Amino acid sequence: MRKTTVAIVAVTGLVAHVASAQNSVTLYGVVDNGLAYQNNGTTLGSSAQGHSLVKMSTGVWLGDRFGLKGSEDLGGGSKAIFTLESGFAGTNGASQYTGGLFTRQAWVGVTNAAYGTLTAGRQYTAYYTLLAPYSPTTWLTGYFGAHPGDIDSLDSLYRVNNSLVYLSPSFHGLTFGASYAFGGEPGSLNAGSTWSAGLQYLSGPFGIGAAFQRINNSTSGGGAWGAYSTTSNGGAQTAVSAINNGYVTAQAQQRVAVTAGYKFSPAWEVTASYSNVQYIPGANSTFRDTAIFNTLGAVLHFKPAAAWDFGAGYAYTRATKANGATNGARYQQFTLTQYYALSKRTGLYAAQAYQHASGQTLNNGAVVDATASIGDGFSGNPSSTRSQIGVGVGLVHRF
């Protein structure tokens, strides 16, 4: 009996060893909690006077998450791959979005070093993936450093349902990609769909990316964001802030962006970005003219030692005159970040930001003075005035 048991254990161990050589599954995650202060905050869409606010913040440096990712060797250089990733609030344990568990990412695909990668599910668009290496949020955090309201989708807020994404292998530093998301609206292939395409080129210390993205409202003719819209988060429209609140009934959103970077040394690097964002009205939209926002930004990253990281950024966003606004909205934002690594997986961080708004924008169909809303972490509590200051500190742990 003892010999039989030993044999079974040995065979089981051998099978497990063979399986692990061909397959891999990794559990990973992030918990990030801290404190945030803003000098003025009110409710989105409200004209009520704002007040200062101190609150416990979460997901500032890195979004709180846990997930599973894995691969299986299919032979011939091909692998099956998958990711299931759930977002949550580290302050109270609540799910990031209602109506699902793995709402950050849920996809499966096939990859081959010679032919590229094709994935299907809820995931980032090719637009984001190809531009992300030089996004302002790489060093500044999206919470404090995303371009105002993240209207240009250079932070990780825009995840797309029902999507196919293809990314090519690198051809002498050049990579291209495209994605398409099916809205699923009966009788219409285009309603609610999202599609994007882009290029990325890397050569030594220099890199550049350029991409296009279009997001269609599944509601015919525009209006309330439709349930079949592929960028919906639990039925809600993505990234609504004081910057674009007047244009949430658009028939479509369109983005063109370029990001680039140069690494001068192991300690110094700089990135820059330009984006053009358009909110295109339909017959049922509450605005009549296409609203256009142009944004220029730059970030300086300094890493003087292994444990330290510093970032400094500036962004300028300007809206064109339209929809009765005779003085287009303008937003200037300054952001600073500091990070100290306590270990490979744990660190302390701090961030500070200031934004000043001027000109006019729309709110509930009416022309109003533009008000400040820092990054994408203050979208639910924008300032009731032209200016806003935000400060935060926290602890982040990766596992």
C-alpha positions as CSV (number, residue, x, y, z in Angstrom):
1,M,0.0,0.0,0.0
2,R,2.8,2.4,0.9
3,K,4.6,1.6,-2.4
4,T,1.3,2.3,-4.3
5,T,0.9,5.6,-2.5
6,V,4.4,6.7,-3.3
7,A,4.0,5.8,-7.0
8,I,0.7,7.8,-7.2
9,V,2.4,10.8,-5.6
10,A,5.4,10.5,-8.0
11,V,3.1,10.3,-11.1
12,T,1.0,13.2,-9.9
13,G,4.1,15.3,-9.3
14,L,5.4,14.4,-12.8
15,V,2.1,15.4,-14.4
16,A,2.0,18.7,-12.5
17,H,5.6,19.4,-13.6
18,V,4.7,18.8,-17.3
19,A,1.6,20.9,-17.0
20,S,3.4,23.8,-15.4
21,A,6.0,23.7,-18.1
22,Q,3.3,24.2,-20.8
23,N,0.8,26.4,-18.9
24,S,1.0,29.2,-16.4
25,V,-1.6,31.1,-14.4
26,T,-0.7,34.1,-12.2
27,L,-2.7,35.8,-9.5
28,Y,-1.8,39.5,-9.2
29,G,-3.2,42.7,-7.8
30,V,-2.8,46.2,-6.3
31,V,-4.1,47.8,-3.2
32,D,-3.7,51.6,-3.1
33,N,-5.1,53.8,-0.3
34,G,-4.4,57.3,0.9
35,L,-5.7,60.8,1.7
36,A,-6.7,63.5,-0.7
37,Y,-7.5,67.2,-0.2
38,Q,-9.1,69.7,-2.6
39,N,-9.7,73.3,-1.9
40,N,-13.0,73.5,-3.7
41,G,-15.5,70.8,-4.7
42,T,-19.2,70.7,-5.6
43,T,-21.4,68.1,-7.4
44,L,-21.0,67.6,-11.1
45,G,-23.6,69.6,-13.0
46,S,-24.5,71.7,-9.9
47,S,-24.2,75.5,-9.6
48,A,-24.0,75.4,-5.8
49,Q,-21.0,76.9,-4.1
50,G,-18.2,74.5,-3.5
51,H,-16.4,73.7,-0.3
52,S,-13.0,72.3,0.7
53,L,-12.9,68.5,1.0
54,V,-10.6,66.0,2.8
55,K,-11.4,62.3,2.0
56,M,-9.8,58.9,1.9
57,S,-8.7,58.2,-1.6
58,T,-8.1,54.9,-3.4
59,G,-6.4,53.9,-6.7
60,V,-4.4,57.1,-7.0
61,W,-1.0,55.8,-8.0
62,L,-2.3,52.5,-9.4
63,G,-5.9,51.4,-9.7
64,D,-7.0,48.8,-7.1
65,R,-7.4,45.4,-8.7
66,F,-6.9,41.7,-8.5
67,G,-6.7,39.4,-11.4
68,L,-5.7,36.2,-13.1
69,K,-3.6,36.0,-16.3
70,G,-2.2,33.0,-18.0
71,S,-1.0,31.2,-21.1
72,E,-0.9,27.8,-22.7
73,D,1.7,26.7,-25.3
74,L,-0.1,25.6,-28.4
75,G,3.0,24.6,-30.3
76,G,4.5,26.2,-33.4
77,G,5.4,29.4,-31.5
78,S,1.7,30.1,-30.6
79,K,0.2,30.5,-27.2
80,A,-3.3,30.9,-25.9
81,I,-3.6,33.8,-23.4
82,F,-6.2,35.3,-21.1
83,T,-6.7,38.0,-18.5
84,L,-9.5,38.3,-16.0
85,E,-9.2,41.5,-13.9
86,S,-11.5,43.0,-11.3
87,G,-11.4,46.5,-10.0
88,F,-12.5,47.5,-6.5
89,A,-12.3,50.4,-4.0
90,G,-9.6,49.7,-1.4
91,T,-11.4,52.1,1.0
92,N,-14.6,50.0,1.4
93,G,-14.2,46.9,-0.8
94,A,-16.9,47.8,-3.2
95,S,-16.7,46.7,-6.9
96,Q,-15.4,49.4,-9.3
97,Y,-18.5,49.0,-11.6
98,T,-21.9,47.4,-11.0
99,G,-23.1,44.5,-13.1
100,G,-20.0,42.4,-13.2
101,L,-16.9,41.0,-11.5
102,F,-14.1,41.2,-14.0
103,T,-15.0,44.7,-15.3
104,R,-11.5,46.0,-15.7
105,Q,-10.5,43.3,-18.2
106,A,-11.9,40.0,-19.4
107,W,-10.5,38.6,-22.6
108,V,-9.0,35.6,-24.3
109,G,-6.7,35.4,-27.3
110,V,-3.9,33.9,-29.3
111,T,-0.3,35.3,-29.7
112,N,2.6,34.4,-31.9
113,A,5.9,36.2,-32.1
114,A,5.8,36.1,-35.9
115,Y,2.2,37.0,-36.6
116,G,1.1,39.2,-33.6
117,T,-1.7,39.0,-31.0
118,L,-5.5,38.8,-31.4
119,T,-7.7,39.1,-28.4
120,A,-11.5,39.1,-27.8
121,G,-13.5,40.5,-24.9
122,R,-13.6,43.6,-22.6
123,Q,-10.2,45.3,-23.0
124,Y,-8.3,48.4,-23.9
125,T,-8.5,49.7,-27.5
126,A,-5.5,49.7,-29.9
127,Y,-5.6,53.5,-29.6
128,Y,-4.8,53.4,-25.9
129,T,-2.3,50.5,-26.1
130,L,-0.2,52.2,-28.8
131,L,-0.2,55.6,-27.2
132,A,0.1,54.6,-23.5
133,P,4.0,54.4,-23.2
134,Y,4.1,58.2,-23.5
135,S,0.8,59.0,-21.9
136,P,1.0,61.8,-19.2
137,T,-0.4,59.3,-16.6
138,T,2.6,57.0,-16.8
139,W,4.4,59.3,-14.3
140,L,1.8,61.7,-13.1
141,T,-1.1,59.2,-12.2
142,G,-4.5,59.6,-13.9
143,Y,-6.1,60.8,-10.6
144,F,-4.0,64.0,-10.6
145,G,-2.3,64.1,-13.9
146,A,-4.6,63.0,-16.7
147,H,-5.4,65.7,-19.2
148,P,-8.5,67.5,-17.8
149,G,-11.3,65.0,-17.5
150,D,-9.3,62.5,-19.5
151,I,-11.3,63.6,-22.5
152,D,-8.6,62.3,-24.8
153,S,-8.6,58.8,-23.4
154,L,-4.9,58.7,-22.6
155,D,-5.6,57.2,-19.1
156,S,-7.0,53.7,-18.6
157,L,-10.7,54.7,-18.0
158,Y,-11.9,53.6,-21.5
159,R,-12.3,49.9,-21.6
160,V,-14.4,48.5,-24.4
161,N,-16.9,45.6,-24.3
162,N,-17.3,43.0,-27.1
163,S,-14.1,44.0,-28.8
164,L,-11.5,42.4,-31.1
165,V,-8.0,43.8,-30.8
166,Y,-5.1,43.0,-33.1
167,L,-1.5,44.1,-32.4
168,S,1.3,43.3,-34.9
169,P,4.8,42.1,-33.9
170,S,7.5,44.7,-34.1
171,F,9.0,45.2,-37.6
172,H,12.3,47.0,-37.0
173,G,10.7,49.0,-34.2
174,L,7.4,49.6,-36.0
175,T,4.2,48.2,-34.5
176,F,0.6,48.7,-35.8
177,G,-2.7,47.7,-34.4
178,A,-6.5,48.0,-34.8
179,S,-9.6,47.2,-32.8
180,Y,-13.3,46.9,-33.4
181,A,-16.1,46.5,-30.8
182,F,-19.6,45.3,-31.7
183,G,-22.4,47.3,-30.2
184,G,-24.9,44.5,-30.6
185,E,-27.9,46.8,-31.4
186,P,-30.5,44.8,-33.3
187,G,-30.7,46.0,-36.9
188,S,-27.5,48.1,-36.8
189,L,-23.8,47.1,-37.1
190,N,-22.6,50.7,-36.3
191,A,-24.7,51.7,-33.4
192,G,-22.8,51.6,-30.1
193,S,-19.6,50.4,-31.9
194,T,-16.1,51.5,-31.1
195,W,-13.1,51.3,-33.5
196,S,-9.6,52.4,-33.5
197,A,-6.3,52.1,-35.3
198,G,-2.7,53.3,-34.7
199,L,1.0,53.0,-35.2
200,Q,4.0,53.0,-32.8
201,Y,7.7,53.3,-33.5
202,L,10.5,52.7,-31.1
203,S,14.2,53.3,-31.9
204,G,16.7,53.4,-29.0
205,P,15.9,56.2,-26.6
206,F,13.1,57.6,-28.9
207,G,9.6,56.5,-29.4
208,I,6.4,57.9,-30.9
209,G,2.8,56.7,-31.4
210,A,-0.2,58.0,-33.4
211,A,-3.7,56.7,-33.3
212,F,-7.4,57.4,-34.1
213,Q,-10.5,56.3,-32.2
214,R,-14.2,56.6,-32.7
215,I,-16.9,55.8,-30.1
216,N,-20.5,55.6,-31.3
217,N,-23.6,56.1,-29.1
218,S,-26.0,53.2,-29.5
219,T,-28.9,55.7,-29.1
220,S,-30.0,56.6,-32.7
221,G,-29.5,60.3,-33.4
222,G,-27.7,60.9,-30.1
223,G,-29.2,61.5,-26.7
224,A,-28.8,59.6,-23.4
225,W,-25.9,57.1,-23.6
226,G,-27.4,53.9,-24.9
227,A,-27.2,50.5,-23.2
228,Y,-25.5,48.9,-26.2
229,S,-22.7,51.5,-26.3
230,T,-19.5,49.5,-26.0
231,T,-17.6,51.9,-23.7
232,S,-20.4,51.7,-21.1
233,N,-19.3,51.0,-17.5
234,G,-22.2,49.3,-15.8
235,G,-24.5,51.2,-18.1
236,A,-22.9,54.6,-17.5
237,Q,-20.9,56.7,-19.9
238,T,-17.2,56.8,-19.4
239,A,-15.2,59.8,-18.1
240,V,-17.9,62.4,-17.7
241,S,-16.6,65.6,-16.0
242,A,-17.2,69.4,-15.9
243,I,-15.1,69.6,-19.1
244,N,-17.5,67.5,-21.3
245,N,-20.7,67.4,-19.2
246,G,-22.5,69.6,-21.8
247,Y,-21.8,67.1,-24.6
248,V,-22.8,63.7,-23.0
249,T,-25.7,63.4,-25.5
250,A,-23.3,63.3,-28.5
251,Q,-24.0,60.8,-31.4
252,A,-20.3,60.0,-31.5
253,Q,-16.9,60.8,-29.9
254,Q,-13.8,61.0,-32.1
255,R,-10.1,61.2,-31.1
256,V,-6.8,61.7,-32.8
257,A,-3.7,61.7,-30.7
258,V,0.1,61.6,-30.9
259,T,2.4,60.8,-28.0
260,A,6.2,60.7,-28.0
261,G,9.1,60.4,-25.7
262,Y,12.9,60.6,-25.4
263,K,15.1,59.1,-22.7
264,F,18.2,61.3,-22.2
265,S,19.8,59.0,-19.6
266,P,18.7,56.4,-17.0
267,A,17.7,59.4,-14.7
268,W,16.0,61.7,-17.2
269,E,13.3,61.4,-19.8
270,V,10.6,63.6,-21.3
271,T,7.3,62.8,-23.0
272,A,4.9,65.0,-25.0
273,S,1.4,64.6,-26.4
274,Y,-1.2,66.2,-28.6
275,S,-4.8,65.3,-29.0
276,N,-7.8,66.5,-30.9
277,V,-11.2,65.4,-29.4
278,Q,-14.6,65.9,-31.1
279,Y,-18.1,65.5,-29.7
280,I,-20.3,65.1,-32.7
281,P,-24.0,65.9,-32.3
282,G,-27.0,64.0,-33.7
283,A,-30.6,65.0,-34.2
284,N,-31.5,64.3,-30.6
285,S,-28.4,65.8,-28.9
286,T,-28.8,68.8,-26.6
287,F,-26.1,70.8,-28.6
288,R,-26.0,71.5,-32.3
289,D,-22.3,72.2,-33.3
290,T,-19.4,69.7,-33.1
291,A,-17.5,70.5,-29.9
292,I,-13.7,70.4,-30.5
293,F,-11.0,70.2,-27.8
294,N,-7.3,70.4,-28.5
295,T,-4.8,69.5,-25.8
296,L,-1.0,69.9,-25.6
297,G,1.0,68.3,-22.8
298,A,4.5,67.5,-21.6
299,V,6.0,65.5,-18.7
300,L,9.5,65.5,-17.3
301,H,10.5,62.3,-15.4
302,F,13.4,62.3,-13.0
303,K,14.7,59.1,-11.3
304,P,17.8,60.1,-9.3
305,A,18.1,56.8,-7.4
306,A,16.5,53.3,-7.5
307,A,14.1,54.2,-4.7
308,W,13.0,57.6,-6.0
309,D,10.7,58.8,-8.8
310,F,9.7,62.4,-9.6
311,G,7.4,63.7,-12.2
312,A,6.4,67.2,-13.4
313,G,3.8,67.9,-16.0
314,Y,1.8,70.7,-17.8
315,A,-1.3,70.4,-20.0
316,Y,-3.2,73.1,-21.9
317,T,-6.7,72.3,-23.3
318,R,-8.6,74.7,-25.5
319,A,-12.1,74.3,-26.9
320,T,-13.3,76.0,-30.0
321,K,-16.1,78.5,-30.0
322,A,-19.4,76.6,-30.6
323,N,-23.0,76.1,-29.3
324,G,-23.4,79.7,-28.2
325,A,-20.1,80.0,-26.3
326,T,-18.4,83.1,-27.7
327,N,-15.3,82.5,-25.6
328,G,-14.1,78.9,-25.9
329,A,-13.2,77.1,-22.7
330,R,-9.5,76.8,-21.8
331,Y,-7.8,74.7,-19.0
332,Q,-4.3,74.9,-17.8
333,Q,-3.1,72.2,-15.4
334,F,0.2,71.7,-13.5
335,T,1.0,68.4,-11.8
336,L,3.9,67.2,-9.5
337,T,4.4,63.6,-8.2
338,Q,6.8,62.0,-5.9
339,Y,7.3,58.3,-5.2
340,Y,9.6,56.4,-2.7
341,A,10.0,52.6,-3.0
342,L,10.0,50.9,0.4
343,S,10.6,47.6,-1.4
344,K,10.1,46.2,-4.9
345,R,6.4,46.0,-4.5
346,T,5.5,48.6,-1.9
347,G,5.9,52.4,-2.0
348,L,4.8,55.8,-0.6
349,Y,3.6,58.5,-2.9
350,A,2.5,62.1,-3.0
351,A,0.9,64.2,-5.7
352,Q,0.0,67.9,-6.1
353,A,-2.0,69.6,-8.9
354,Y,-3.4,73.0,-9.8
355,Q,-5.9,73.7,-12.6
356,H,-7.2,77.1,-13.8
357,A,-10.2,77.3,-16.2
358,S,-11.3,80.3,-18.3
359,G,-13.8,80.9,-21.1
360,Q,-17.2,79.3,-21.5
361,T,-18.7,75.8,-21.9
362,L,-22.0,74.0,-21.8
363,N,-23.9,72.5,-18.8
364,N,-27.3,71.0,-19.2
365,G,-27.7,72.9,-22.5
366,A,-26.9,76.3,-21.1
367,V,-23.7,78.4,-21.7
368,V,-21.8,78.7,-18.4
369,D,-18.4,79.8,-17.2
370,A,-15.9,76.9,-17.4
371,T,-14.9,75.6,-14.0
372,A,-11.8,73.5,-13.0
373,S,-11.7,69.8,-12.6
374,I,-8.2,68.3,-12.0
375,G,-7.2,65.1,-13.9
376,D,-9.8,62.4,-13.8
377,G,-9.9,61.8,-10.0
378,F,-11.9,64.9,-9.3
379,S,-14.6,64.5,-12.0
380,G,-17.3,63.8,-9.4
381,N,-16.4,66.9,-7.3
382,P,-15.3,69.6,-9.7
383,S,-14.7,73.1,-8.5
384,S,-17.5,75.7,-8.5
385,T,-14.9,78.3,-9.4
386,R,-12.3,78.9,-12.1
387,S,-9.5,77.2,-10.0
388,Q,-8.9,74.0,-8.1
389,I,-6.0,72.7,-6.0
390,G,-5.5,69.0,-5.1
391,V,-3.0,67.3,-2.9
392,G,-2.7,63.6,-2.0
393,V,-0.5,61.1,-0.2
394,G,-0.8,57.3,0.0
395,L,0.6,53.8,0.2
396,V,0.5,51.3,-2.7
397,H,1.3,47.6,-2.5
398,R,1.5,45.2,-5.5
399,F,1.2,41.4,-5.1
